């Protein structure tokens, strides 16, 4: 596509966004209710949220680069980048948050059969299925390959028994993409399979895990003689580890993306509103320096994300996703630390409408899990050292 064609696409996209993205969907998120996750029991928070989602889904722009034959936008990489830039310029909200989009979908596009793609990908694009991820287990912390959830071949179906932990939104999900052990005699990496099944299946139960923030996005998930269709096995049996690793690179990119912030106002603008002096600046010199350093780092990270995405389109993310995950989560933790400093004693409030219901304190506490979920920071640093810096292991 020529530069002239791309510029025309940009102008058309800008006009379309202006006409179809309501003003309320250009404002910062105020609560979890502002996020639309889709699913068979989904409800919209407002008519504007519904309008924005349906407009984007109707064009396949919930997944702009996915093939149009599966309901995606079918955009080129350059067109998708333009769409992203134009949405960011007006602070448009993501119309659909979905583990199906950020994690499962890329794995299906690479490893699933054509029949599986036709069956599962269009509902992901349309937000009809809410997915959760069945990876971590109580006795297999950072050593994911040590998982023990058992999957037995029963002729016309598989029978699954075991437990997962830290399953984000398992109590709200419709389906799960799950790692199971199908061969206990093989080495731990070669006896794993990747399978999908309905969370409404008999024998599936969940138990929320209450966090120090007072919120509970995580769950313990139990499988007691759960039947799964053989057609839902993705890839070859006992070779699910390759799929698992591929999916993790996309999960880490997704988590790393929190380093880009997301507020309509910069940290400096928020601080100025709270701590402005008669001269119009922030009086605390150390705080000014910390905020400036954070915003410079955040801008560098944003540009790095863009560069890595461009490079990944040619050859995949690979170990670079560990850099994004590590640095993105550190930036998010740092941002909340600085917001706590900016808001002073108000930031310690746990409830009350005048302090946002304690959302800042709860959000600050929630960030402590960022360096654990999706692979601990220690694991990411080990991957970076070994696979990118090529440092000796001993």
BAFI-271829 format. One record per residue (C-alpha): x, y, z. Coordinates in Angstrom, 1 decimal. Example, Ala and Ser with C-alpha at 12.3 -4.5 7.8 and 13.67 -1.06 7.14 Angstrom:
residues 2
(marnu (12.3 -4.5 7.8))
(marnu (13.7 -1.1 7.1))
//
This chain:
residues 394
(marnu (0.0 0.0 0.0))
(marnu (1.4 3.4 -1.0))
(marnu (2.0 6.3 1.3))
(marnu (-0.9 8.1 -0.4))
(marnu (-3.2 5.2 0.3))
(marnu (-2.1 5.0 3.9))
(marnu (-2.6 8.7 4.4))
(marnu (-6.1 8.3 2.9))
(marnu (-6.8 5.4 5.3))
(marnu (-5.6 7.6 8.2))
(marnu (-8.0 10.4 7.2))
(marnu (-10.9 8.0 6.8))
(marnu (-10.1 6.3 10.1))
(marnu (-9.9 9.6 11.9))
(marnu (-13.3 10.7 10.6))
(marnu (-14.9 7.3 11.4))
(marnu (-13.5 7.4 14.9))
(marnu (-14.8 10.9 15.4))
(marnu (-18.3 9.8 14.3))
(marnu (-18.4 6.5 16.1))
(marnu (-16.5 6.9 19.4))
(marnu (-18.7 8.6 22.0))
(marnu (-17.1 11.2 24.2))
(marnu (-17.6 9.1 27.3))
(marnu (-15.5 6.3 25.7))
(marnu (-12.6 8.8 25.4))
(marnu (-12.4 9.3 29.2))
(marnu (-10.2 7.5 31.6))
(marnu (-11.6 4.3 33.2))
(marnu (-13.1 5.0 36.6))
(marnu (-13.8 1.4 37.7))
(marnu (-13.8 -2.2 36.6))
(marnu (-17.3 -1.7 35.3))
(marnu (-16.0 0.6 32.6))
(marnu (-14.2 -2.4 31.1))
(marnu (-16.3 -4.5 28.7))
(marnu (-15.2 -8.2 28.8))
(marnu (-17.9 -9.7 26.6))
(marnu (-19.2 -13.2 27.2))
(marnu (-22.5 -15.0 27.1))
(marnu (-23.6 -13.2 30.3))
(marnu (-22.2 -9.8 29.4))
(marnu (-24.0 -6.5 30.1))
(marnu (-23.1 -3.0 29.0))
(marnu (-22.4 -0.3 31.5))
(marnu (-24.0 2.3 29.3))
(marnu (-25.5 2.8 25.9))
(marnu (-22.3 4.6 24.8))
(marnu (-20.2 1.5 25.8))
(marnu (-22.6 -0.7 23.7))
(marnu (-22.5 1.7 20.7))
(marnu (-18.7 1.8 20.8))
(marnu (-18.2 -1.9 21.1))
(marnu (-20.7 -2.8 18.3))
(marnu (-19.2 -0.2 16.0))
(marnu (-15.7 -1.6 16.4))
(marnu (-16.8 -5.3 16.3))
(marnu (-18.9 -4.6 13.2))
(marnu (-15.7 -3.7 11.3))
(marnu (-13.7 -6.5 12.9))
(marnu (-11.6 -3.8 14.6))
(marnu (-11.7 -5.5 18.0))
(marnu (-9.0 -7.7 16.2))
(marnu (-7.8 -5.4 13.4))
(marnu (-5.1 -7.6 11.9))
(marnu (-6.9 -11.0 12.2))
(marnu (-8.0 -12.4 8.9))
(marnu (-11.4 -11.3 7.6))
(marnu (-12.5 -14.9 7.0))
(marnu (-12.6 -15.3 10.8))
(marnu (-14.3 -12.0 11.4))
(marnu (-11.2 -9.9 11.9))
(marnu (-10.5 -6.5 10.4))
(marnu (-8.1 -7.9 7.8))
(marnu (-5.9 -4.8 8.1))
(marnu (-2.3 -4.7 7.1))
(marnu (0.3 -4.1 9.8))
(marnu (0.7 -0.5 8.7))
(marnu (-3.0 0.1 8.7))
(marnu (-3.4 -1.4 12.1))
(marnu (-0.6 0.8 13.4))
(marnu (-2.5 3.9 12.1))
(marnu (-5.7 2.7 13.7))
(marnu (-3.8 2.3 17.0))
(marnu (-2.3 5.8 16.7))
(marnu (-5.6 7.5 15.9))
(marnu (-7.3 5.7 18.8))
(marnu (-4.6 6.8 21.1))
(marnu (-4.7 10.4 19.9))
(marnu (-8.3 10.7 21.1))
(marnu (-7.8 8.4 24.1))
(marnu (-10.4 6.0 22.9))
(marnu (-11.0 3.1 25.2))
(marnu (-10.4 -0.5 24.2))
(marnu (-13.9 -1.6 23.1))
(marnu (-13.3 -5.2 24.3))
(marnu (-10.9 -6.6 26.9))
(marnu (-10.4 -10.3 26.2))
(marnu (-8.0 -13.0 27.0))
(marnu (-9.3 -14.6 23.9))
(marnu (-7.8 -11.7 21.9))
(marnu (-4.6 -11.0 23.8))
(marnu (-3.6 -14.7 24.5))
(marnu (-5.7 -17.5 23.0))
(marnu (-6.5 -16.0 19.6))
(marnu (-2.8 -15.8 18.4))
(marnu (-2.2 -19.4 19.5))
(marnu (-5.3 -20.6 17.6))
(marnu (-4.3 -18.7 14.5))
(marnu (-0.9 -20.5 14.6))
(marnu (-1.7 -24.0 15.9))
(marnu (-5.5 -24.8 15.4))
(marnu (-7.1 -26.7 12.6))
(marnu (-9.2 -24.8 10.1))
(marnu (-12.4 -26.2 11.7))
(marnu (-11.2 -25.1 15.1))
(marnu (-10.4 -21.6 13.8))
(marnu (-13.9 -21.3 12.2))
(marnu (-15.5 -22.5 15.4))
(marnu (-13.7 -20.4 18.0))
(marnu (-12.2 -17.3 16.5))
(marnu (-15.3 -15.5 15.2))
(marnu (-17.0 -15.6 18.7))
(marnu (-13.8 -14.2 20.1))
(marnu (-13.9 -11.3 17.7))
(marnu (-17.5 -10.6 18.5))
(marnu (-17.0 -10.8 22.2))
(marnu (-19.4 -13.8 22.6))
(marnu (-17.1 -16.0 24.8))
(marnu (-15.2 -14.8 27.8))
(marnu (-12.0 -16.9 28.4))
(marnu (-9.8 -17.7 31.3))
(marnu (-6.3 -19.3 31.4))
(marnu (-5.7 -22.6 33.2))
(marnu (-1.9 -22.6 33.6))
(marnu (-0.6 -22.1 37.2))
(marnu (-1.0 -24.9 39.8))
(marnu (-0.5 -24.9 43.6))
(marnu (2.6 -27.1 43.4))
(marnu (4.0 -25.9 40.1))
(marnu (4.7 -22.2 40.8))
(marnu (7.3 -20.8 38.4))
(marnu (8.1 -24.2 37.1))
(marnu (4.9 -24.4 34.9))
(marnu (6.1 -27.6 33.2))
(marnu (5.7 -29.4 36.5))
(marnu (1.9 -29.2 36.2))
(marnu (0.0 -32.3 37.3))
(marnu (-3.6 -31.8 36.2))
(marnu (-4.4 -35.1 34.7))
(marnu (-6.2 -35.7 31.3))
(marnu (-7.1 -39.3 30.5))
(marnu (-8.2 -40.6 27.1))
(marnu (-11.6 -42.3 27.6))
(marnu (-12.2 -43.2 24.0))
(marnu (-14.8 -40.6 22.8))
(marnu (-13.7 -37.9 25.3))
(marnu (-11.1 -36.8 27.7))
(marnu (-11.5 -36.8 31.5))
(marnu (-9.8 -34.1 33.4))
(marnu (-8.9 -34.0 37.1))
(marnu (-6.8 -31.5 39.0))
(marnu (-6.5 -27.9 40.2))
(marnu (-5.4 -24.6 38.9))
(marnu (-4.6 -21.4 40.9))
(marnu (-4.5 -17.7 40.2))
(marnu (-7.0 -18.2 37.4))
(marnu (-8.0 -14.6 36.6))
(marnu (-11.8 -14.2 36.4))
(marnu (-12.4 -17.9 36.4))
(marnu (-15.7 -17.3 38.2))
(marnu (-16.9 -15.0 35.4))
(marnu (-15.4 -16.9 32.4))
(marnu (-17.4 -19.0 29.9))
(marnu (-14.5 -21.2 28.6))
(marnu (-11.0 -22.0 29.7))
(marnu (-7.8 -22.7 27.7))
(marnu (-6.0 -25.2 29.8))
(marnu (-2.7 -27.0 30.1))
(marnu (-3.1 -30.7 31.1))
(marnu (-0.8 -33.6 31.5))
(marnu (-1.6 -36.4 29.1))
(marnu (1.6 -38.5 29.6))
(marnu (3.0 -39.0 33.1))
(marnu (5.8 -41.2 31.9))
(marnu (7.3 -38.7 29.4))
(marnu (9.6 -35.8 30.4))
(marnu (7.6 -33.0 32.0))
(marnu (7.8 -30.8 28.9))
(marnu (6.7 -33.5 26.4))
(marnu (3.7 -34.9 28.3))
(marnu (1.7 -31.7 28.2))
(marnu (-1.4 -31.0 26.0))
(marnu (-3.4 -27.8 25.3))
(marnu (-7.2 -28.2 25.5))
(marnu (-10.3 -26.0 25.6))
(marnu (-13.5 -26.7 27.5))
(marnu (-16.6 -25.0 28.8))
(marnu (-16.5 -23.7 32.4))
(marnu (-20.2 -24.7 32.8))
(marnu (-19.1 -28.4 32.4))
(marnu (-20.1 -30.7 35.2))
(marnu (-17.2 -31.0 37.7))
(marnu (-15.8 -27.5 37.2))
(marnu (-15.9 -25.3 40.3))
(marnu (-14.1 -22.0 41.3))
(marnu (-13.3 -20.3 44.6))
(marnu (-12.2 -16.6 44.6))
(marnu (-8.9 -15.6 46.2))
(marnu (-9.3 -12.4 48.2))
(marnu (-6.3 -10.1 47.7))
(marnu (-4.8 -7.4 50.0))
(marnu (-6.4 -4.8 47.8))
(marnu (-9.9 -6.1 48.8))
(marnu (-10.6 -7.2 45.2))
(marnu (-10.7 -10.7 44.0))
(marnu (-9.9 -11.2 40.3))
(marnu (-8.1 -14.5 41.0))
(marnu (-9.6 -17.9 41.7))
(marnu (-8.7 -21.4 42.6))
(marnu (-10.2 -23.6 39.9))
(marnu (-11.0 -27.3 40.5))
(marnu (-11.7 -30.1 37.9))
(marnu (-13.5 -33.2 39.2))
(marnu (-14.0 -35.8 36.4))
(marnu (-14.6 -33.0 33.8))
(marnu (-15.4 -34.3 30.3))
(marnu (-13.8 -32.5 27.4))
(marnu (-14.4 -33.1 23.7))
(marnu (-11.5 -34.5 21.7))
(marnu (-12.2 -32.0 19.0))
(marnu (-11.1 -29.3 21.5))
(marnu (-7.5 -30.5 21.7))
(marnu (-5.3 -27.8 20.0))
(marnu (-2.3 -29.1 18.2))
(marnu (-0.9 -32.6 18.8))
(marnu (-1.3 -34.6 22.0))
(marnu (1.7 -34.3 24.3))
(marnu (3.0 -31.4 22.4))
(marnu (1.2 -28.6 24.1))
(marnu (4.3 -27.0 25.6))
(marnu (5.2 -25.3 22.3))
(marnu (1.7 -23.7 22.3))
(marnu (2.0 -22.8 26.0))
(marnu (5.3 -20.9 25.4))
(marnu (4.0 -19.1 22.3))
(marnu (0.9 -18.0 24.2))
(marnu (3.0 -16.8 27.1))
(marnu (4.9 -14.4 24.9))
(marnu (1.6 -12.7 24.1))
(marnu (0.5 -12.7 27.7))
(marnu (3.7 -11.0 28.7))
(marnu (3.2 -8.4 26.0))
(marnu (-0.3 -7.8 27.3))
(marnu (0.8 -7.4 30.9))
(marnu (3.8 -5.2 29.8))
(marnu (1.4 -2.9 28.1))
(marnu (0.3 -1.5 31.5))
(marnu (3.6 0.3 31.5))
(marnu (2.0 2.7 28.9))
(marnu (-0.3 4.0 31.6))
(marnu (-3.7 4.7 30.2))
(marnu (-4.9 7.9 32.0))
(marnu (-6.1 10.8 29.9))
(marnu (-3.9 13.0 32.1))
(marnu (-0.2 12.6 32.6))
(marnu (1.3 12.0 36.0))
(marnu (2.7 15.5 35.9))
(marnu (-0.7 17.0 35.2))
(marnu (-2.3 15.1 38.1))
(marnu (0.5 16.2 40.4))
(marnu (0.2 19.9 39.3))
(marnu (-3.5 19.8 40.2))
(marnu (-2.8 18.5 43.6))
(marnu (0.4 20.3 44.5))
(marnu (0.5 23.5 42.4))
(marnu (2.2 26.6 43.9))
(marnu (1.4 30.2 43.3))
(marnu (4.1 30.2 40.6))
(marnu (2.3 27.3 38.8))
(marnu (4.8 24.5 39.5))
(marnu (5.2 21.6 41.9))
(marnu (7.0 22.8 45.0))
(marnu (8.6 19.5 46.0))
(marnu (11.8 19.4 43.8))
(marnu (12.4 15.7 44.4))
(marnu (8.9 14.8 43.5))
(marnu (9.2 17.0 40.3))
(marnu (12.4 15.1 39.4))
(marnu (10.8 11.7 40.1))
(marnu (7.7 12.5 37.9))
(marnu (9.9 13.8 35.1))
(marnu (12.0 10.7 35.1))
(marnu (9.0 8.5 35.2))
(marnu (7.4 10.3 32.2))
(marnu (10.6 10.1 30.2))
(marnu (10.9 6.4 31.0))
(marnu (7.2 5.9 30.1))
(marnu (7.6 7.6 26.7))
(marnu (10.7 5.5 26.0))
(marnu (8.8 2.4 26.9))
(marnu (5.9 3.3 24.6))
(marnu (8.2 3.8 21.7))
(marnu (10.0 0.5 22.5))
(marnu (6.6 -1.2 22.5))
(marnu (5.9 0.2 19.1))
(marnu (9.3 -0.8 17.7))
(marnu (9.1 -4.4 19.2))
(marnu (5.6 -4.8 17.7))
(marnu (6.9 -3.9 14.3))
(marnu (9.8 -6.2 14.6))
(marnu (7.6 -9.0 16.0))
(marnu (5.4 -8.9 12.9))
(marnu (8.3 -10.3 11.0))
(marnu (9.5 -13.0 13.3))
(marnu (7.4 -13.2 16.5))
(marnu (8.0 -11.8 20.0))
(marnu (10.1 -14.6 21.6))
(marnu (12.2 -13.7 24.6))
(marnu (11.8 -10.0 24.0))
(marnu (8.3 -10.3 25.6))
(marnu (10.1 -10.8 28.9))
(marnu (11.7 -7.4 28.6))
(marnu (8.3 -5.8 28.0))
(marnu (6.7 -7.7 30.8))
(marnu (9.4 -6.8 33.3))
(marnu (9.8 -3.2 32.5))
(marnu (6.1 -2.6 32.0))
(marnu (5.1 -3.9 35.4))
(marnu (7.9 -1.9 37.1))
(marnu (6.7 1.2 35.4))
(marnu (3.1 0.5 36.5))
(marnu (4.2 0.0 40.1))
(marnu (6.3 3.1 40.0))
(marnu (3.4 5.1 38.7))
(marnu (1.1 4.1 41.5))
(marnu (3.9 4.8 44.1))
(marnu (4.2 8.3 42.7))
(marnu (0.4 8.8 42.7))
(marnu (0.4 7.8 46.4))
(marnu (3.0 10.5 47.0))
(marnu (1.1 13.1 45.0))
(marnu (-2.1 12.5 46.9))
(marnu (-0.5 12.5 50.3))
(marnu (-2.6 11.4 53.2))
(marnu (-5.7 11.1 51.0))
(marnu (-4.0 8.2 49.2))
(marnu (-4.3 6.1 52.4))
(marnu (-8.1 6.2 52.5))
(marnu (-9.8 2.8 52.1))
(marnu (-13.3 4.0 51.4))
(marnu (-15.5 7.1 50.9))
(marnu (-16.9 8.8 47.9))
(marnu (-14.7 11.9 48.5))
(marnu (-11.5 9.8 47.9))
(marnu (-12.8 7.7 45.1))
(marnu (-13.8 4.8 47.3))
(marnu (-10.2 4.1 48.2))
(marnu (-9.4 3.1 44.6))
(marnu (-5.9 4.6 44.7))
(marnu (-4.8 2.6 47.8))
(marnu (-6.4 -0.5 46.4))
(marnu (-4.8 0.0 43.0))
(marnu (-1.4 0.5 44.6))
(marnu (-1.7 -2.7 46.6))
(marnu (-2.9 -4.5 43.4))
(marnu (0.3 -3.6 41.5))
(marnu (2.3 -5.7 43.9))
(marnu (1.0 -8.7 42.0))
(marnu (2.2 -7.3 38.7))
(marnu (5.7 -8.7 39.3))
(marnu (4.3 -12.2 40.0))
(marnu (1.5 -12.8 37.4))
(marnu (2.5 -13.9 33.9))
(marnu (5.8 -15.1 35.2))
(marnu (7.7 -13.6 38.1))
(marnu (10.2 -10.8 37.6))
(marnu (13.0 -13.2 38.7))
(marnu (11.9 -15.6 35.9))
(marnu (11.8 -12.8 33.3))
(marnu (15.3 -11.6 34.3))
(marnu (16.6 -15.1 34.0))
(marnu (15.1 -15.4 30.5))
(marnu (16.6 -12.1 29.5))
(marnu (20.0 -13.1 30.8))
(marnu (20.0 -16.4 29.1))
(marnu (18.2 -15.9 25.8))
(marnu (18.9 -12.3 25.0))
(marnu (22.2 -11.4 26.8))
(marnu (23.4 -15.0 26.3))
(marnu (25.1 -14.9 29.7))
(marnu (26.5 -18.2 31.1))
(marnu (24.2 -20.1 33.3))
(marnu (26.9 -21.0 35.9))
//
